[in-house]
Amino acid sequence: MSATIRSVVVPVSDLDAAKAIYTKLLGDPHTDQPYYVGYSADGFEVSLAPHEDVAGGPVAYVDVDDLDAVRADLLGVGATERSAPREVAPGARVCVLEDTDGNPVGLRGR
């Protein structure tokens, strides 16, 4: 498995306030919707996600070819599931696991 981290999702409680900060830092977002604001930081995706659990902190997503297989492998060695796989765009699914200390491990794939 060749893992590449290409994005981080930051949960926010006040999208407008967070957008002001991240826009000042990263420039104008490429996507600006009430459910998702996305920035490109030199090809790395920084996303603001309202209505997520802000207590869980930001989640870095690892791109994987086979989300179900990698998820099963990680669950098999002690990871636990925070959120089940769900489709976020056509052909793209994500899920979030936790390591044994409760740190989030995001997976993005098919």
Backbone as JSON Lines, residues from 0, in Angstrom:
{"i":0,"aa":"M","n":[0.84,-1.17,0.0],"ca":[0.0,0.0,0.0],"c":[0.89,1.24,0.0]}
{"i":1,"aa":"S","n":[0.66,2.11,-0.95],"ca":[1.37,3.37,-1.0],"c":[0.4,4.46,-0.56]}
{"i":2,"aa":"A","n":[0.6,4.98,0.63],"ca":[-0.32,5.97,1.2],"c":[0.15,7.38,0.9]}
{"i":3,"aa":"T","n":[-0.8,8.22,0.51],"ca":[-0.52,9.62,0.25],"c":[-1.56,10.45,0.96]}
{"i":4,"aa":"I","n":[-1.13,11.4,1.77],"ca":[-2.05,12.32,2.42],"c":[-2.15,13.55,1.55]}
{"i":5,"aa":"R","n":[-3.35,13.82,1.04],"ca":[-3.55,14.93,0.13],"c":[-4.53,15.97,0.65]}
{"i":6,"aa":"S","n":[-5.16,15.67,1.8],"ca":[-6.17,16.61,2.28],"c":[-6.34,16.54,3.79]}
{"i":7,"aa":"V","n":[-6.85,17.64,4.33],"ca":[-7.23,17.7,5.73],"c":[-8.58,18.39,5.79]}
{"i":8,"aa":"V","n":[-9.47,17.82,6.6],"ca":[-10.8,18.4,6.8],"c":[-10.85,18.96,8.21]}
{"i":9,"aa":"V","n":[-11.18,20.24,8.29],"ca":[-11.24,20.94,9.56],"c":[-12.71,21.15,9.93]}
{"i":10,"aa":"P","n":[-13.19,20.52,11.0],"ca":[-14.58,20.75,11.41],"c":[-14.71,22.12,12.04]}
{"i":11,"aa":"V","n":[-15.77,22.85,11.69],"ca":[-15.95,24.2,12.21],"c":[-17.37,24.39,12.72]}
{"i":12,"aa":"S","n":[-17.5,25.18,13.77],"ca":[-18.82,25.47,14.31],"c":[-19.41,26.75,13.71]}
{"i":13,"aa":"D","n":[-18.56,27.65,13.24],"ca":[-18.99,28.9,12.61],"c":[-18.27,29.03,11.28]}
{"i":14,"aa":"L","n":[-18.94,28.63,10.21],"ca":[-18.31,28.58,8.89],"c":[-17.82,29.95,8.44]}
{"i":15,"aa":"D","n":[-18.61,30.99,8.64],"ca":[-18.2,32.32,8.19],"c":[-16.95,32.81,8.91]}
{"i":16,"aa":"A","n":[-16.89,32.59,10.2],"ca":[-15.71,33.02,10.97],"c":[-14.47,32.24,10.54]}
{"i":17,"aa":"A","n":[-14.62,30.93,10.38],"ca":[-13.49,30.11,9.95],"c":[-13.06,30.48,8.53]}
{"i":18,"aa":"K","n":[-14.03,30.73,7.66],"ca":[-13.72,31.08,6.27],"c":[-12.92,32.38,6.21]}
{"i":19,"aa":"A","n":[-13.22,33.34,7.06],"ca":[-12.45,34.6,7.07],"c":[-10.99,34.33,7.4]}
{"i":20,"aa":"I","n":[-10.74,33.45,8.36],"ca":[-9.37,33.14,8.76],"c":[-8.64,32.38,7.66]}
{"i":21,"aa":"Y","n":[-9.25,31.32,7.15],"ca":[-8.57,30.49,6.15],"c":[-8.43,31.2,4.81]}
{"i":22,"aa":"T","n":[-9.36,32.09,4.47],"ca":[-9.23,32.86,3.23],"c":[-8.08,33.85,3.36]}
{"i":23,"aa":"K","n":[-7.94,34.47,4.51],"ca":[-6.8,35.38,4.74],"c":[-5.49,34.62,4.63]}
{"i":24,"aa":"L","n":[-5.46,33.39,5.14],"ca":[-4.24,32.58,5.13],"c":[-3.94,31.96,3.77]}
{"i":25,"aa":"L","n":[-4.98,31.4,3.11],"ca":[-4.76,30.58,1.91],"c":[-5.27,31.2,0.61]}
{"i":26,"aa":"G","n":[-5.93,32.34,0.7],"ca":[-6.51,32.95,-0.5],"c":[-7.94,32.48,-0.7]}
{"i":27,"aa":"D","n":[-8.53,32.89,-1.82],"ca":[-9.92,32.56,-2.08],"c":[-10.12,31.05,-2.22]}
{"i":28,"aa":"P","n":[-11.24,30.55,-1.7],"ca":[-11.52,29.11,-1.85],"c":[-11.89,28.77,-3.28]}
{"i":29,"aa":"H","n":[-11.59,27.54,-3.69],"ca":[-12.01,27.08,-5.02],"c":[-13.45,26.59,-4.99]}
{"i":30,"aa":"T","n":[-13.92,26.2,-3.81],"ca":[-15.31,25.77,-3.63],"c":[-15.83,26.48,-2.38]}
{"i":31,"aa":"D","n":[-16.98,27.14,-2.52],"ca":[-17.56,27.88,-1.4],"c":[-19.05,27.58,-1.34]}
{"i":32,"aa":"Q","n":[-19.39,26.57,-0.57],"ca":[-20.77,26.13,-0.41],"c":[-21.12,26.11,1.08]}
{"i":33,"aa":"P","n":[-22.39,26.16,1.43],"ca":[-22.78,26.13,2.84],"c":[-22.37,24.84,3.56]}
{"i":34,"aa":"Y","n":[-22.14,23.78,2.8],"ca":[-21.8,22.48,3.39],"c":[-20.31,22.15,3.27]}
{"i":35,"aa":"Y","n":[-19.54,22.99,2.55],"ca":[-18.13,22.67,2.3],"c":[-17.44,23.88,1.7]}
{"i":36,"aa":"V","n":[-16.29,24.23,2.26],"ca":[-15.44,25.28,1.68],"c":[-14.06,24.66,1.49]}
{"i":37,"aa":"G","n":[-13.57,24.69,0.26],"ca":[-12.3,24.04,-0.04],"c":[-11.26,25.0,-0.58]}
{"i":38,"aa":"Y","n":[-10.03,24.82,-0.09],"ca":[-8.88,25.62,-0.51],"c":[-7.8,24.7,-1.05]}
{"i":39,"aa":"S","n":[-7.03,25.21,-1.98],"ca":[-5.85,24.49,-2.45],"c":[-4.63,25.21,-1.91]}
{"i":40,"aa":"A","n":[-3.87,24.5,-1.1],"ca":[-2.62,25.04,-0.56],"c":[-1.48,24.35,-1.3]}
{"i":41,"aa":"D","n":[-1.14,24.92,-2.46],"ca":[-0.1,24.35,-3.31],"c":[-0.38,22.88,-3.64]}
{"i":42,"aa":"G","n":[-1.64,22.6,-3.98],"ca":[-2.04,21.25,-4.35],"c":[-2.55,20.38,-3.21]}
{"i":43,"aa":"F","n":[-2.39,20.86,-1.98],"ca":[-2.9,20.14,-0.81],"c":[-4.27,20.71,-0.48]}
{"i":44,"aa":"E","n":[-5.26,19.86,-0.31],"ca":[-6.64,20.29,-0.05],"c":[-6.86,20.57,1.44]}
{"i":45,"aa":"V","n":[-7.31,21.79,1.74],"ca":[-7.72,22.15,3.1],"c":[-9.21,22.46,3.02]}
{"i":46,"aa":"S","n":[-10.0,21.71,3.75],"ca":[-11.45,21.84,3.67],"c":[-12.04,22.23,5.02]}
{"i":47,"aa":"L","n":[-13.03,23.09,4.98],"ca":[-13.8,23.45,6.17],"c":[-15.13,22.72,6.08]}
{"i":48,"aa":"A","n":[-15.49,22.04,7.15],"ca":[-16.72,21.25,7.16],"c":[-17.59,21.68,8.34]}
{"i":49,"aa":"P","n":[-18.66,22.42,8.07],"ca":[-19.56,22.78,9.15],"c":[-20.39,21.57,9.57]}
{"i":50,"aa":"H","n":[-20.92,21.65,10.75],"ca":[-21.8,20.6,11.27],"c":[-21.1,19.28,11.52]}
{"i":51,"aa":"E","n":[-19.79,19.28,11.6],"ca":[-19.03,18.08,11.98],"c":[-18.72,18.19,13.47]}
{"i":52,"aa":"D","n":[-18.23,17.13,14.05],"ca":[-17.87,17.11,15.46],"c":[-16.56,17.87,15.65]}
{"i":53,"aa":"V","n":[-16.65,19.11,16.12],"ca":[-15.44,19.91,16.28],"c":[-14.54,19.37,17.38]}
{"i":54,"aa":"A","n":[-15.1,18.63,18.32],"ca":[-14.28,18.05,19.4],"c":[-13.32,17.0,18.87]}
{"i":55,"aa":"G","n":[-13.65,16.39,17.73],"ca":[-12.8,15.36,17.15],"c":[-11.57,15.9,16.45]}
{"i":56,"aa":"G","n":[-11.53,17.22,16.23],"ca":[-10.38,17.85,15.6],"c":[-10.29,17.6,14.11]}
{"i":57,"aa":"P","n":[-9.3,18.2,13.46],"ca":[-9.1,18.0,12.03],"c":[-8.76,16.54,11.71]}
{"i":58,"aa":"V","n":[-9.1,16.13,10.5],"ca":[-8.82,14.77,10.05],"c":[-8.01,14.83,8.76]}
{"i":59,"aa":"A","n":[-6.83,14.23,8.77],"ca":[-6.03,14.08,7.55],"c":[-6.52,12.83,6.84]}
{"i":60,"aa":"Y","n":[-6.75,12.92,5.55],"ca":[-7.26,11.79,4.77],"c":[-6.15,11.19,3.91]}
{"i":61,"aa":"V","n":[-6.0,9.9,4.01],"ca":[-5.04,9.14,3.21],"c":[-5.79,8.62,1.99]}
{"i":62,"aa":"D","n":[-5.28,8.9,0.8],"ca":[-5.86,8.36,-0.42],"c":[-5.46,6.9,-0.57]}
{"i":63,"aa":"V","n":[-6.45,6.04,-0.77],"ca":[-6.2,4.62,-0.94],"c":[-6.96,4.12,-2.17]}
{"i":64,"aa":"D","n":[-6.45,3.07,-2.79],"ca":[-7.11,2.52,-3.97],"c":[-8.39,1.78,-3.61]}
{"i":65,"aa":"D","n":[-8.35,0.99,-2.55],"ca":[-9.48,0.16,-2.16],"c":[-9.85,0.47,-0.71]}
{"i":66,"aa":"L","n":[-10.79,1.39,-0.53],"ca":[-11.16,1.84,0.8],"c":[-11.6,0.67,1.68]}
{"i":67,"aa":"D","n":[-12.43,-0.21,1.15],"ca":[-12.95,-1.31,1.96],"c":[-11.85,-2.26,2.44]}
{"i":68,"aa":"A","n":[-10.89,-2.55,1.58],"ca":[-9.81,-3.46,1.96],"c":[-8.89,-2.82,3.01]}
{"i":69,"aa":"V","n":[-8.54,-1.56,2.82],"ca":[-7.66,-0.88,3.77],"c":[-8.38,-0.72,5.11]}
{"i":70,"aa":"R","n":[-9.64,-0.37,5.05],"ca":[-10.44,-0.24,6.28],"c":[-10.46,-1.56,7.05]}
{"i":71,"aa":"A","n":[-10.72,-2.65,6.34],"ca":[-10.76,-3.97,6.99],"c":[-9.4,-4.32,7.6]}
{"i":72,"aa":"D","n":[-8.33,-4.03,6.87],"ca":[-6.98,-4.31,7.39],"c":[-6.71,-3.53,8.68]}
{"i":73,"aa":"L","n":[-7.08,-2.24,8.68],"ca":[-6.82,-1.43,9.86],"c":[-7.7,-1.83,11.04]}
{"i":74,"aa":"L","n":[-8.95,-2.16,10.77],"ca":[-9.82,-2.65,11.84],"c":[-9.28,-3.96,12.4]}
{"i":75,"aa":"G","n":[-8.67,-4.76,11.55],"ca":[-8.1,-6.04,11.96],"c":[-6.89,-5.93,12.87]}
{"i":76,"aa":"V","n":[-6.23,-4.78,12.85],"ca":[-5.05,-4.61,13.71],"c":[-5.32,-3.65,14.87]}
{"i":77,"aa":"G","n":[-6.59,-3.35,15.14],"ca":[-6.91,-2.6,16.34],"c":[-7.54,-1.24,16.17]}
{"i":78,"aa":"A","n":[-7.66,-0.74,14.95],"ca":[-8.36,0.53,14.75],"c":[-9.84,0.32,15.05]}
{"i":79,"aa":"T","n":[-10.53,1.4,15.38],"ca":[-11.98,1.35,15.58],"c":[-12.63,2.35,14.63]}
{"i":80,"aa":"E","n":[-13.9,2.17,14.41],"ca":[-14.59,3.02,13.45],"c":[-15.23,4.23,14.11]}
{"i":81,"aa":"R","n":[-14.9,5.4,13.6],"ca":[-15.55,6.64,14.05],"c":[-16.73,6.95,13.15]}
{"i":82,"aa":"S","n":[-16.53,6.84,11.84],"ca":[-17.64,7.03,10.9],"c":[-17.5,6.04,9.75]}
{"i":83,"aa":"A","n":[-18.61,5.43,9.41],"ca":[-18.64,4.41,8.37],"c":[-18.41,5.03,6.98]}
{"i":84,"aa":"P","n":[-17.99,4.22,6.03],"ca":[-17.79,4.74,4.67],"c":[-19.07,5.38,4.13]}
{"i":85,"aa":"R","n":[-18.87,6.53,3.46],"ca":[-19.99,7.22,2.83],"c":[-19.5,7.89,1.55]}
{"i":86,"aa":"E","n":[-20.39,8.02,0.59],"ca":[-20.04,8.66,-0.67],"c":[-20.1,10.17,-0.49]}
{"i":87,"aa":"V","n":[-19.04,10.86,-0.91],"ca":[-18.98,12.32,-0.82],"c":[-19.0,12.98,-2.19]}
{"i":88,"aa":"A","n":[-18.77,12.2,-3.22],"ca":[-18.82,12.65,-4.61],"c":[-18.9,11.39,-5.47]}
{"i":89,"aa":"P","n":[-19.34,11.52,-6.71],"ca":[-19.41,10.31,-7.55],"c":[-18.05,9.61,-7.61]}
{"i":90,"aa":"G","n":[-18.02,8.35,-7.2],"ca":[-16.79,7.58,-7.24],"c":[-15.83,7.85,-6.11]}
{"i":91,"aa":"A","n":[-16.21,8.66,-5.13],"ca":[-15.32,8.98,-4.01],"c":[-16.05,8.72,-2.69]}
{"i":92,"aa":"R","n":[-15.42,7.92,-1.84],"ca":[-15.97,7.64,-0.52],"c":[-14.92,7.95,0.54]}
{"i":93,"aa":"V","n":[-15.41,8.25,1.73],"ca":[-14.52,8.5,2.87],"c":[-15.05,7.76,4.09]}
{"i":94,"aa":"C","n":[-14.16,7.52,5.03],"ca":[-14.53,7.04,6.35],"c":[-13.45,7.51,7.31]}
{"i":95,"aa":"V","n":[-13.77,7.47,8.59],"ca":[-12.8,7.86,9.6],"c":[-12.71,6.75,10.64]}
{"i":96,"aa":"L","n":[-11.51,6.29,10.87],"ca":[-11.23,5.32,11.92],"c":[-10.5,6.04,13.03]}
{"i":97,"aa":"E","n":[-10.26,5.34,14.13],"ca":[-9.44,5.88,15.21],"c":[-8.35,4.88,15.53]}
{"i":98,"aa":"D","n":[-7.15,5.4,15.82],"ca":[-6.09,4.52,16.28],"c":[-6.35,4.16,17.74]}
{"i":99,"aa":"T","n":[-5.47,3.41,18.35],"ca":[-5.71,2.93,19.71],"c":[-5.7,4.03,20.76]}
{"i":100,"aa":"D","n":[-5.25,5.24,20.39],"ca":[-5.29,6.38,21.31],"c":[-6.44,7.33,21.0]}
{"i":101,"aa":"G","n":[-7.28,6.98,20.05],"ca":[-8.42,7.83,19.7],"c":[-8.14,8.88,18.66]}
{"i":102,"aa":"N","n":[-6.94,8.86,18.07],"ca":[-6.61,9.83,17.02],"c":[-7.3,9.45,15.72]}
{"i":103,"aa":"P","n":[-7.83,10.43,14.97],"ca":[-8.52,10.12,13.74],"c":[-7.58,9.69,12.62]}
{"i":104,"aa":"V","n":[-8.04,8.71,11.84],"ca":[-7.34,8.23,10.65],"c":[-8.37,8.25,9.53]}
{"i":105,"aa":"G","n":[-8.27,9.23,8.62],"ca":[-9.21,9.34,7.52],"c":[-8.76,8.55,6.31]}
{"i":106,"aa":"L","n":[-9.7,7.9,5.66],"ca":[-9.44,7.18,4.42],"c":[-10.33,7.76,3.32]}
{"i":107,"aa":"R","n":[-9.74,7.96,2.14],"ca":[-10.51,8.44,1.0],"c":[-10.17,7.55,-0.2]}
{"i":108,"aa":"G","n":[-11.19,6.99,-0.81],"ca":[-10.97,6.11,-1.95],"c":[-12.27,5.68,-2.57]}
{"i":109,"aa":"R","n":[-12.19,4.57,-3.29],"ca":[-13.39,4.03,-3.96],"c":[-13.98,2.89,-3.19]}
